[in-house]
Amino acid sequence: MSLSMRRTRLLMVSSAAGFAGAAYSIRAVLDGPVEQYSGAALSGAIVYTIAIFIWPPVSPAVAGGAAIAYCWFIEFAQLTPVPGAISQRSWFARQLLGAQFDSVDVAWYPVGVIPLVAAHWILRARMRSRTDPAPAASSSGV
């Protein structure tokens, strides 16, 4: 594994921990809509970091699409009794699967993912511009 892949993965672990810490801090201090909406957005952000951790070379759009699709899959799975039953037995499972469907969460997952996609795209473009050689000067004399 290359050094850049290791750095990327370390950054993703750190980012996921930071997003989780932010979510639990908000939950500890606030109650109501801010807690709920920020929790969904930060969950989407965590899933995005997991996508990059799993496959660092993935494009921002693919990682973002996969993160949103996964979050929506988990949310819509909550329309069945399975996640709720599993979540009753385990705090960890409840954090991963949730317990009940909330249509508002469906809208808030992209709020956590889209800014990361934009930042990833910008960083990737800057890194490419640093590593690409300058274009050769035209010899046409124009």
Residue, then its C-alpha position, 0 to 999 in steps of 0.5 A: m500500500s502506498l504512503s498516500m493511501r495510508r495517509t488518506r486512510l488515516l485522515m478518513v479514520s480521524s475524520a470519522a472520529g471527528f464527525a462522530g464526536a461532533a454528533y455525540s457532543i451535539r446530542a449531549v448538549l442539544d435536544g430536538p430538531v438540531e440534534q436530529y438533523s445534525g445527527a443524520a447529516l453527520s452520519g452521512a459524512i461518516v459513511y462518506t469517510i468510510a467509502i474513501f477509507i475502503w477505496p481511496p482512489v474512488s472519485p468524489a461523485v462515486a463515493g458521495g453517491a455510494a454514501i447517500a445510497y447506503c444511508w437511504f438503504i439503511e433508512f428505508a430498511q427501518l420500514t421493516p421490523v428487522p433493524g428495530a429488533i436488532s437495535q433493541r439488543s445492542w447499543f452499537a447496532r442501534q448506532l449503525l442501523g437506527a430504530q425507526f424510519d424518519s423521512v426527514d433524515v432522508a433529506w439530511y444525509p446529502v447535507g452531510v455528504i455534498p460538502l465533503v464531495a465538493a471539498h474532495w473535488i477541490l483538494r483532488a484538483r489542487m493535488r493534480s495541478r501540483t503534480d502535473p507539469a506545466p504545459a509546454a510553451s507554444s512554438s508557433g510564435v503567436 
